[in-house]
Amino acid sequence: MSNLHTYPSDKSSWQRSVGRTAPVLVSAILLLVAIAALAGPQYQERDRREERDRYRGDRGAILIVGYDRVMRDFGGGSGGRPSPDAVCDAGFVAVGFHVQVGEFFNTVWLDCAPMRSDGSLGDERRMTARTGSQGGRSVFDAPCPQGLALRGLVGRTGGSIDEAAGMCSLVRDLGEHNDNPRTDMTQPVRVPRPGGRPAQTVCPAGGVVTGVRSSSGEYIDHLWILCSELQRSY
């Protein structure tokens, strides 16, 4: 007896064979659809649980302003001598700055706000001491929008400081070490006859401005920002 399988040789036999096979295929497809339908909600529920866990972990994080400060160069000339730093009190972050201007930038100081453990800012405001030199006439204010903190400066510099505007972001975003957080700008402060070349400096990822440093003579020759790390604890 032959063990070879024989296939239908005419059209009617072929149709009968297909007719017998089709219900089996349909049943298999319906079974797969049913399995997928049952698995879908399980995967969705798993994704929701993971998202809730991430949310709870983030909500449980406590942000602390580090004590160490790193310096970032904004620019300017090579003249002048070191002036005392203008720094926020411990636990405070910069939320804007002021400049006293004559022909050049003469003095710079910061507005600082207390940072809560959830990254929000308190209502209290404290001004730092001033860095720079005596002189100038007009005082210009450059506050960050409500709820944002200073993370850098952008403007123009040459032999001195010609223009400066603040770059401001949410403290919570900065604490996540985002290299490109959403940023809003302060009003720019300019000297009467600005020149120089474009300049910009920002804190390292995870940092916020807590001070400014200058080198000055008759006016501010060079300017730096001082940054503190936002440290996460649980």
Backbone as JSON, one array per atom type, in Angstrom:
{
  "sequence": "MSNLHTYPSDKSSWQRSVGRTAPVLVSAILLLVAIAALAGPQYQERDRREERDRYRGDRGAILIVGYDRVMRDFGGGSGGRPSPDAVCDAGFVAVGFHVQVGEFFNTVWLDCAPMRSDGSLGDERRMTARTGSQGGRSVFDAPCPQGLALRGLVGRTGGSIDEAAGMCSLVRDLGEHNDNPRTDMTQPVRVPRPGGRPAQTVCPAGGVVTGVRSSSGEYIDHLWILCSELQRSY",
  "N": [[0.86, -1.2, 0.0], [0.54, 2.21, -0.79], [2.11, 4.95, 0.87], [2.03, 7.53, 0.12], [0.69, 10.79, 0.05], [-2.21, 11.83, -1.63], [-3.32, 14.42, -3.74], [-6.27, 16.36, -4.51], [-7.47, 15.94, -7.84], [-9.23, 17.08, -9.58], [-11.44, 19.9, -10.3], [-13.83, 20.0, -8.79], [-13.3, 18.26, -6.68], [-11.18, 19.64, -5.49], [-12.52, 21.99, -4.62], [-14.23, 20.82, -2.74], [-12.36, 20.01, -0.88], [-11.23, 22.45, -0.05], [-13.53, 23.57, 1.03], [-13.89, 21.94, 3.26], [-11.63, 22.7, 4.73], [-11.78, 25.46, 5.19], [-13.63, 26.19, 7.38], [-12.09, 25.36, 9.57], [-9.86, 27.05, 9.43], [-11.11, 29.54, 9.81], [-12.08, 29.22, 12.39], [-9.66, 29.04, 13.78], [-8.61, 31.6, 13.34], [-10.56, 33.18, 14.62], [-10.13, 32.29, 17.22], [-7.54, 33.25, 17.73], [-8.05, 36.02, 17.58], [-9.74, 36.3, 19.79], [-7.99, 35.62, 21.89], [-6.13, 37.74, 21.64], [-7.82, 39.86, 22.24], [-8.38, 39.36, 24.91], [-5.82, 39.59, 26.01], [-5.11, 42.21, 25.48], [-6.35, 44.18, 27.35], [-4.98, 43.34, 29.66], [-2.28, 43.98, 29.13], [-2.62, 46.74, 28.86], [-3.46, 47.44, 31.44], [-1.18, 46.71, 32.84], [0.63, 48.6, 31.78], [-0.57, 50.92, 32.77], [-0.23, 50.54, 35.52], [2.58, 50.62, 35.69], [3.0, 53.26, 34.89], [1.71, 54.62, 36.97], [3.36, 53.84, 39.08], [5.77, 55.07, 38.32], [4.94, 57.73, 38.49], [4.3, 57.93, 41.21], [6.84, 57.48, 42.27], [8.21, 59.72, 41.31], [6.7, 61.74, 42.52], [7.38, 61.2, 45.1], [9.95, 62.07, 45.33], [12.3, 64.25, 46.83], [13.5, 67.47, 46.5], [16.57, 69.12, 46.9], [18.6, 71.98, 47.43], [21.88, 72.0, 46.51], [24.97, 72.59, 48.34], [27.43, 73.18, 47.2], [28.91, 75.21, 44.63], [29.21, 75.81, 41.15], [31.03, 77.54, 38.63], [30.09, 79.38, 35.74], [31.01, 80.83, 32.73], [29.96, 83.92, 31.49], [30.98, 86.03, 29.98], [32.87, 88.88, 28.66], [35.36, 91.48, 29.17], [38.97, 91.44, 29.87], [39.83, 92.99, 31.93], [39.76, 94.74, 35.14], [39.16, 93.76, 38.6], [38.66, 91.08, 40.99], [35.39, 91.07, 42.39], [33.28, 91.0, 45.32], [31.16, 88.11, 45.59], [27.7, 87.81, 44.61], [25.34, 86.11, 46.23], [22.69, 83.74, 46.76], [20.86, 82.96, 49.79], [21.2, 79.93, 51.76], [19.29, 77.22, 50.54], [17.78, 78.79, 48.91], [16.92, 79.96, 45.6], [17.81, 81.67, 42.54], [15.55, 83.98, 41.13], [15.45, 86.01, 39.38], [17.06, 89.12, 38.32], [18.84, 92.24, 38.95], [20.16, 95.23, 37.52], [22.35, 97.92, 37.78], [22.9, 100.63, 35.78], [25.06, 102.73, 33.95], [26.98, 104.2, 31.69], [27.92, 101.72, 31.24], [27.43, 98.3, 32.48], [27.25, 98.5, 35.89], [26.65, 97.42, 38.46], [25.41, 94.31, 39.68], [22.8, 92.31, 41.01], [20.84, 89.74, 42.69], [17.44, 88.49, 42.85], [16.08, 86.23, 45.14], [14.36, 83.19, 45.92], [12.8, 80.95, 48.28], [13.18, 77.44, 47.92], [10.86, 74.87, 47.85], [10.5, 71.43, 48.99], [9.19, 69.98, 47.03], [9.87, 71.18, 44.7], [8.53, 73.48, 44.07], [8.2, 77.09, 44.49], [8.59, 79.32, 47.23], [6.81, 82.22, 48.54], [8.36, 84.25, 49.63], [10.87, 86.76, 49.12], [14.26, 87.48, 48.73], [16.89, 89.78, 48.45], [20.18, 89.57, 47.13], [23.55, 90.53, 48.16], [25.41, 93.09, 46.37], [27.32, 92.75, 43.36], [30.14, 94.07, 41.66], [30.89, 97.44, 40.7], [30.76, 100.7, 42.19], [28.52, 103.21, 40.98], [26.77, 104.29, 38.02], [23.35, 104.97, 37.06], [20.56, 104.38, 36.39], [18.34, 101.76, 37.42], [17.59, 98.55, 36.38], [15.19, 95.98, 36.14], [14.92, 92.45, 35.94], [12.92, 90.12, 36.17], [12.13, 86.61, 36.52], [9.34, 84.85, 35.01], [6.39, 84.11, 36.99], [6.88, 81.53, 39.33], [9.06, 80.36, 38.09], [12.62, 79.67, 37.85], [15.97, 81.0, 37.64], [18.21, 79.87, 35.16], [20.25, 80.49, 33.46], [22.05, 82.88, 31.33], [21.66, 85.07, 28.53], [22.9, 87.13, 25.92], [24.9, 89.93, 24.99], [28.4, 90.49, 24.79], [31.55, 92.19, 25.09], [34.29, 94.07, 25.51], [33.21, 94.51, 27.89], [30.05, 94.11, 29.58], [27.35, 94.15, 27.49], [24.67, 93.49, 27.09], [22.12, 91.62, 28.74], [19.93, 88.94, 29.4], [17.69, 86.92, 31.26], [17.42, 83.33, 31.42], [14.82, 81.24, 32.14], [13.31, 78.55, 33.99], [11.1, 75.86, 35.08], [11.67, 74.67, 38.35], [11.27, 71.97, 38.99], [11.54, 70.74, 36.46], [14.23, 71.31, 35.96], [15.38, 69.83, 38.0], [15.08, 67.27, 37.07], [17.22, 66.84, 35.48], [17.13, 67.59, 32.82], [18.37, 68.29, 29.65], [17.38, 70.16, 27.94], [15.23, 71.98, 28.99], [11.91, 73.45, 29.05], [11.93, 76.9, 28.39], [11.58, 80.24, 29.46], [12.03, 83.74, 28.86], [13.51, 86.55, 30.55], [12.99, 90.15, 30.61], [15.33, 91.89, 28.55], [18.34, 93.55, 29.62], [20.09, 96.4, 28.7], [23.02, 98.3, 27.78], [23.41, 101.86, 27.04], [24.55, 102.13, 24.44], [24.76, 99.48, 22.95], [26.99, 96.83, 21.94], [29.39, 94.52, 21.04], [29.46, 90.89, 20.97], [27.41, 87.94, 20.4], [26.51, 86.2, 23.38], [26.25, 83.52, 25.72], [25.36, 81.57, 28.54], [24.72, 78.68, 30.52], [23.53, 76.83, 33.36], [24.9, 73.62, 34.35], [23.23, 70.52, 33.42], [20.59, 69.8, 35.61], [21.15, 71.85, 37.32], [20.8, 75.11, 38.96], [20.71, 78.69, 39.01], [22.34, 80.28, 41.64], [23.89, 82.41, 42.3], [26.01, 85.23, 41.34], [29.07, 86.35, 39.86], [31.67, 88.74, 39.51], [34.18, 90.6, 37.71], [35.63, 93.7, 38.1], [36.23, 97.23, 37.53], [36.04, 100.44, 36.98], [33.61, 99.78, 36.07], [31.62, 96.82, 35.44], [33.66, 94.41, 34.15], [33.74, 91.69, 33.5], [31.62, 88.79, 33.7], [30.18, 86.13, 35.54], [28.03, 83.29, 36.12], [26.89, 81.54, 39.04], [26.25, 78.26, 39.9], [24.11, 75.89, 41.5], [23.64, 72.46, 42.32], [20.6, 70.66, 41.92], [19.59, 68.4, 44.08], [18.29, 65.11, 44.34], [16.32, 63.4, 46.68], [14.86, 60.67, 48.59]],
  "CA": [[0.0, 0.0, 0.0], [1.35, 3.42, -0.88], [1.96, 5.93, 1.96], [2.08, 8.88, -0.43], [-0.57, 11.53, 0.13], [-2.67, 12.26, -2.95], [-4.05, 15.68, -3.75], [-7.39, 16.32, -5.45], [-7.01, 16.15, -9.21], [-10.18, 17.83, -10.39], [-11.88, 21.16, -9.7], [-14.85, 19.78, -7.76], [-12.63, 17.7, -5.5], [-10.42, 20.74, -4.87], [-13.46, 22.85, -3.92], [-14.68, 20.13, -1.54], [-11.26, 20.04, 0.09], [-11.17, 23.81, 0.5], [-14.72, 23.76, 1.85], [-13.67, 21.31, 4.56], [-10.53, 23.38, 5.44], [-12.12, 26.84, 5.51], [-14.14, 26.38, 8.75], [-11.0, 25.2, 10.53], [-9.07, 28.29, 9.41], [-11.91, 30.61, 10.41], [-12.09, 28.97, 13.84], [-8.33, 29.38, 14.31], [-8.48, 33.06, 13.33], [-11.41, 33.71, 15.69], [-9.48, 31.98, 18.49], [-6.45, 34.21, 17.9], [-8.64, 37.34, 17.88], [-10.23, 36.27, 21.17], [-6.82, 35.67, 22.77], [-5.6, 39.11, 21.59], [-8.75, 40.75, 22.94], [-8.19, 39.15, 26.34], [-4.48, 40.04, 26.42], [-4.98, 43.66, 25.36], [-6.57, 44.88, 28.62], [-3.95, 43.0, 30.63], [-1.11, 44.81, 28.85], [-2.96, 48.12, 29.16], [-3.46, 47.58, 32.89], [0.23, 46.69, 33.26], [1.21, 49.9, 31.44], [-1.1, 51.92, 33.7], [0.43, 50.33, 36.8], [3.95, 51.12, 35.6], [2.94, 54.72, 34.85], [1.4, 55.07, 38.33], [4.56, 53.66, 39.91], [6.72, 56.14, 37.99], [4.39, 58.98, 39.01], [4.47, 57.94, 42.66], [8.25, 57.65, 42.57], [8.58, 61.11, 41.07], [6.06, 62.54, 43.55], [8.04, 60.95, 46.36], [11.28, 62.66, 45.33], [12.48, 65.52, 47.52], [14.58, 68.25, 45.9], [17.39, 69.9, 47.84], [19.6, 72.82, 46.78], [23.21, 71.64, 46.98], [25.77, 73.67, 48.91], [28.55, 73.51, 46.32], [28.57, 76.03, 43.47], [30.13, 75.78, 40.03], [31.04, 78.81, 37.91], [29.95, 79.32, 34.3], [31.43, 82.11, 32.18], [29.06, 84.62, 30.57], [31.82, 86.76, 29.03], [33.32, 90.23, 28.96], [36.77, 91.76, 28.94], [39.97, 90.84, 30.77], [40.25, 93.96, 32.93], [39.1, 94.74, 36.44], [39.64, 92.88, 39.68], [37.52, 90.33, 41.54], [34.46, 91.7, 43.31], [32.56, 90.01, 46.15], [30.05, 87.43, 44.91], [26.31, 88.03, 45.03], [24.83, 84.74, 46.32], [21.45, 83.49, 47.5], [20.97, 82.23, 51.05], [21.04, 78.47, 51.65], [17.93, 76.78, 50.29], [17.12, 79.74, 48.02], [17.38, 79.95, 44.2], [17.62, 82.96, 41.88], [14.32, 84.09, 40.34], [15.55, 87.25, 38.6], [18.23, 89.92, 38.66], [18.79, 93.69, 38.78], [21.4, 95.83, 37.04], [22.47, 99.39, 37.81], [23.57, 100.91, 34.52], [25.39, 104.08, 33.5], [27.41, 103.91, 30.33], [28.15, 100.28, 31.23], [26.9, 97.61, 33.66], [28.05, 98.81, 37.07], [26.36, 96.54, 39.59], [24.4, 93.27, 39.45], [22.4, 91.52, 42.17], [19.79, 88.76, 42.4], [16.29, 88.18, 43.7], [16.09, 84.8, 45.45], [13.15, 82.64, 46.54], [13.03, 79.64, 48.89], [12.69, 76.29, 47.15], [10.24, 73.82, 48.65], [11.02, 70.1, 48.67], [8.55, 69.46, 45.82], [10.35, 71.95, 43.56], [7.83, 74.76, 43.95], [8.91, 78.22, 45.09], [7.86, 80.07, 48.23], [6.48, 83.61, 48.2], [9.35, 85.18, 50.17], [11.93, 87.21, 48.22], [15.43, 88.09, 49.38], [17.91, 90.29, 47.54], [21.57, 89.31, 47.5], [24.46, 91.67, 48.1], [25.71, 93.48, 44.99], [28.66, 92.53, 42.83], [30.47, 95.07, 40.66], [31.51, 98.67, 41.17], [29.84, 101.8, 42.42], [28.28, 104.03, 39.8], [25.54, 104.04, 37.3], [22.21, 105.81, 37.44], [19.27, 103.7, 36.3], [18.25, 100.36, 37.83], [16.68, 97.77, 35.53], [14.78, 94.72, 36.76], [14.7, 91.34, 34.99], [12.39, 88.98, 36.93], [11.57, 85.44, 35.83], [7.9, 84.67, 35.19], [5.99, 83.52, 38.26], [7.08, 80.1, 39.51], [10.25, 79.87, 37.39], [13.91, 80.03, 38.43], [17.0, 81.36, 36.67], [19.15, 78.79, 34.85], [21.33, 80.96, 32.59], [21.98, 84.23, 30.76], [21.96, 85.23, 27.12], [23.02, 88.56, 25.61], [26.05, 90.33, 24.18], [29.55, 90.95, 25.56], [32.76, 92.56, 24.36], [35.23, 94.41, 26.58], [32.39, 94.55, 29.1], [28.74, 93.49, 29.36], [26.5, 95.05, 26.72], [23.26, 93.1, 27.2], [21.9, 90.36, 29.44], [18.56, 88.52, 29.69], [17.69, 85.66, 32.01], [16.74, 82.13, 30.93], [14.09, 80.76, 33.32], [12.61, 77.27, 33.82], [10.55, 75.27, 36.29], [12.68, 73.98, 39.15], [11.06, 70.53, 38.85], [12.14, 70.32, 35.2], [15.68, 71.35, 36.13], [15.75, 68.73, 38.88], [15.08, 66.01, 36.31], [18.45, 66.84, 34.68], [16.77, 67.74, 31.42], [19.33, 69.16, 28.97], [16.69, 71.19, 27.16], [13.92, 72.23, 29.58], [11.17, 74.6, 28.53], [12.58, 78.12, 28.88], [11.02, 81.56, 29.22], [13.06, 84.76, 28.99], [13.22, 87.82, 31.21], [13.28, 91.32, 29.79], [16.77, 92.14, 28.46], [18.91, 94.8, 30.13], [21.11, 96.83, 27.74], [23.69, 99.58, 27.97], [22.87, 102.82, 26.06], [25.07, 101.88, 23.09], [25.24, 98.08, 23.0], [27.78, 96.28, 20.83], [29.85, 93.19, 21.43], [29.1, 89.7, 20.19], [26.47, 87.11, 21.16], [27.05, 85.44, 24.51], [25.26, 82.72, 26.43], [25.85, 80.56, 29.48], [23.66, 78.02, 31.27], [23.99, 75.89, 34.38], [24.91, 72.22, 33.91], [21.95, 69.82, 33.6], [20.32, 69.57, 37.02], [21.6, 72.99, 38.11], [20.02, 76.35, 38.99], [21.54, 79.82, 39.41], [22.24, 80.73, 43.03], [24.81, 83.52, 42.54], [26.74, 85.83, 40.22], [30.43, 86.78, 40.19], [32.13, 89.72, 38.53], [35.48, 91.29, 37.79], [35.23, 95.08, 37.79], [37.04, 98.4, 37.87], [35.05, 101.51, 36.98], [32.36, 99.11, 35.71], [31.81, 95.36, 35.37], [34.39, 93.97, 32.96], [33.48, 90.29, 33.19], [30.53, 88.29, 34.53], [29.95, 84.69, 35.61], [26.94, 82.81, 36.98], [27.23, 80.48, 39.97], [25.15, 77.29, 39.83], [24.03, 74.82, 42.5], [22.94, 71.27, 41.84], [19.35, 70.26, 42.57], [19.81, 67.01, 44.44], [17.04, 64.37, 44.59], [16.34, 62.45, 47.78], [13.59, 59.98, 48.71]],
  "C": [[0.89, 1.23, 0.0], [1.06, 4.35, 0.29], [1.95, 7.35, 1.44], [0.71, 9.51, -0.36], [-0.94, 12.02, -1.25], [-3.51, 13.5, -2.84], [-5.2, 15.57, -4.74], [-6.91, 16.68, -6.83], [-7.99, 16.89, -10.07], [-10.71, 19.01, -9.6], [-12.87, 20.92, -8.58], [-14.24, 19.19, -6.5], [-11.86, 18.77, -4.75], [-11.35, 21.66, -4.07], [-13.97, 22.19, -2.65], [-13.62, 20.14, -0.45], [-11.15, 21.39, 0.76], [-12.34, 24.06, 1.42], [-14.56, 23.13, 3.22], [-12.63, 22.06, 5.39], [-10.93, 24.76, 5.93], [-12.66, 27.01, 6.92], [-13.06, 26.26, 9.8], [-10.16, 26.48, 10.61], [-9.82, 29.43, 10.08], [-11.93, 30.46, 11.93], [-10.77, 29.37, 14.47], [-8.16, 30.89, 14.39], [-9.3, 33.67, 14.45], [-10.78, 33.46, 17.06], [-8.34, 32.96, 18.77], [-6.97, 35.6, 18.24], [-9.12, 37.39, 19.32], [-9.08, 36.37, 22.16], [-6.24, 37.09, 22.82], [-6.49, 40.07, 22.36], [-8.62, 40.61, 24.45], [-6.86, 39.7, 26.84], [-4.36, 41.55, 26.41], [-5.2, 44.4, 26.66], [-5.51, 44.58, 29.66], [-2.7, 43.85, 30.41], [-1.4, 46.28, 29.18], [-2.93, 48.38, 30.66], [-2.03, 47.58, 33.43], [0.89, 48.03, 32.98], [0.73, 50.97, 32.4], [-0.45, 51.78, 35.07], [1.84, 50.88, 36.79], [3.97, 52.64, 35.59], [2.64, 55.28, 36.24], [2.61, 54.94, 39.23], [5.58, 54.74, 39.63], [6.25, 57.46, 38.58], [4.6, 59.07, 40.52], [5.93, 58.13, 43.04], [8.71, 59.07, 42.38], [7.99, 62.01, 42.15], [6.76, 62.36, 44.89], [9.42, 61.56, 46.45], [11.27, 64.0, 46.04], [13.67, 66.21, 46.88], [15.25, 69.11, 46.95], [18.4, 70.72, 47.05], [20.97, 72.47, 47.36], [24.0, 72.85, 47.48], [26.91, 74.11, 48.0], [28.05, 74.32, 45.13], [29.65, 75.86, 42.4], [29.95, 77.07, 39.23], [30.91, 78.56, 36.42], [30.17, 80.72, 33.74], [30.39, 82.69, 31.23], [29.86, 85.43, 29.55], [32.15, 88.16, 29.51], [34.8, 90.39, 28.67], [37.68, 91.14, 29.99], [40.4, 91.79, 31.87], [39.52, 93.78, 34.25], [39.75, 93.8, 37.44], [38.44, 92.18, 40.3], [36.7, 91.17, 42.52], [33.8, 90.64, 44.18], [31.4, 89.4, 45.36], [28.71, 87.9, 45.46], [25.63, 86.67, 45.04], [23.56, 84.68, 47.15], [21.75, 82.79, 48.83], [20.77, 80.74, 50.81], [19.57, 78.11, 51.49], [17.14, 77.7, 49.38], [17.73, 79.63, 46.62], [17.05, 81.29, 43.57], [16.35, 82.93, 41.02], [14.3, 85.39, 39.54], [16.79, 88.02, 39.03], [17.96, 91.4, 38.4], [20.15, 94.17, 38.3], [21.31, 97.34, 37.2], [23.4, 99.78, 36.68], [23.84, 102.41, 34.4], [25.71, 103.98, 32.03], [27.62, 102.42, 30.12], [27.36, 99.65, 32.37], [27.82, 97.96, 34.84], [27.88, 97.8, 38.2], [25.27, 95.55, 39.21], [24.07, 92.6, 40.78], [21.16, 90.71, 41.83], [18.61, 88.9, 43.34], [16.28, 86.67, 43.9], [14.81, 84.4, 46.17], [13.48, 81.3, 47.18], [12.45, 78.54, 48.03], [12.12, 75.26, 48.1], [10.73, 72.46, 48.17], [10.38, 69.49, 47.42], [8.96, 70.23, 44.57], [9.59, 73.24, 43.33], [8.58, 75.83, 44.72], [8.01, 78.92, 46.11], [7.65, 81.51, 47.8], [7.54, 84.62, 48.66], [10.4, 85.53, 49.1], [13.04, 87.88, 49.03], [16.4, 88.56, 48.31], [19.29, 89.92, 48.06], [22.31, 90.63, 47.69], [24.75, 91.98, 46.63], [27.14, 93.1, 44.62], [28.91, 93.53, 41.71], [31.13, 96.28, 41.29], [30.45, 99.74, 41.37], [29.7, 102.63, 41.15], [27.0, 103.64, 39.12], [24.4, 104.89, 37.83], [20.92, 104.99, 37.49], [19.38, 102.25, 36.76], [17.2, 99.66, 36.98], [16.43, 96.41, 36.18], [14.51, 93.68, 35.68], [14.21, 90.12, 35.76], [11.97, 87.83, 36.02], [10.06, 85.45, 35.96], [7.6, 83.91, 36.48], [6.22, 82.01, 38.28], [8.31, 79.53, 38.84], [11.51, 80.39, 38.06], [14.94, 80.24, 37.32], [17.95, 80.19, 36.44], [20.28, 79.25, 33.95], [21.09, 82.38, 32.13], [22.27, 84.16, 29.27], [22.02, 86.72, 26.83], [24.18, 88.84, 24.7], [27.16, 90.84, 25.11], [30.69, 91.31, 24.62], [33.86, 92.8, 25.38], [34.54, 94.54, 27.91], [31.07, 93.85, 28.78], [27.84, 94.5, 28.66], [25.01, 94.75, 26.89], [23.16, 91.78, 27.94], [20.4, 90.15, 29.66], [18.63, 87.17, 30.38], [16.94, 84.56, 31.3], [16.14, 81.43, 32.15], [13.33, 79.48, 33.01], [12.01, 76.84, 35.14], [11.64, 74.51, 37.03], [12.52, 72.46, 39.02], [11.66, 69.99, 37.56], [13.66, 70.31, 35.3], [16.16, 70.18, 36.99], [15.76, 67.38, 38.2], [16.28, 65.9, 35.38], [18.14, 66.85, 33.18], [17.74, 68.72, 30.76], [18.65, 70.31, 28.24], [15.3, 71.45, 27.74], [13.22, 73.4, 28.91], [11.7, 75.87, 29.19], [11.78, 79.35, 28.49], [12.09, 82.6, 29.53], [12.57, 85.94, 29.83], [13.34, 88.95, 30.18], [14.79, 91.51, 29.7], [17.14, 93.49, 29.09], [20.08, 95.16, 29.22], [21.77, 98.12, 28.2], [23.17, 100.54, 26.89], [23.32, 102.57, 24.62], [25.64, 100.47, 23.04], [26.03, 97.7, 21.75], [28.14, 94.85, 21.18], [29.37, 92.09, 20.49], [28.17, 88.83, 21.03], [27.16, 86.29, 22.24], [25.91, 84.68, 25.18], [25.97, 81.79, 27.39], [24.67, 79.99, 30.25], [24.3, 77.11, 32.32], [24.06, 74.48, 33.79], [23.53, 71.6, 34.14], [21.77, 69.48, 35.07], [20.73, 70.71, 37.92], [20.7, 74.2, 37.99], [20.95, 77.46, 39.47], [21.27, 80.16, 40.88], [23.21, 81.87, 43.33], [25.38, 84.07, 41.24], [28.09, 86.33, 40.74], [30.89, 87.74, 39.12], [33.57, 90.1, 38.78], [35.21, 92.71, 37.31], [36.3, 96.08, 38.18], [36.1, 99.57, 38.02], [33.66, 100.97, 36.65], [32.64, 97.62, 35.68], [32.49, 95.01, 34.05], [33.97, 92.56, 32.52], [32.44, 89.76, 34.16], [30.43, 86.77, 34.42], [28.65, 84.43, 36.37], [27.48, 81.7, 37.86], [26.02, 79.55, 40.09], [25.27, 76.26, 40.95], [23.24, 73.66, 41.95], [21.65, 71.05, 42.62], [19.43, 68.77, 42.83], [18.48, 66.35, 44.81], [17.26, 63.38, 45.74], [14.96, 61.85, 47.91], [13.32, 59.64, 50.17]]
}
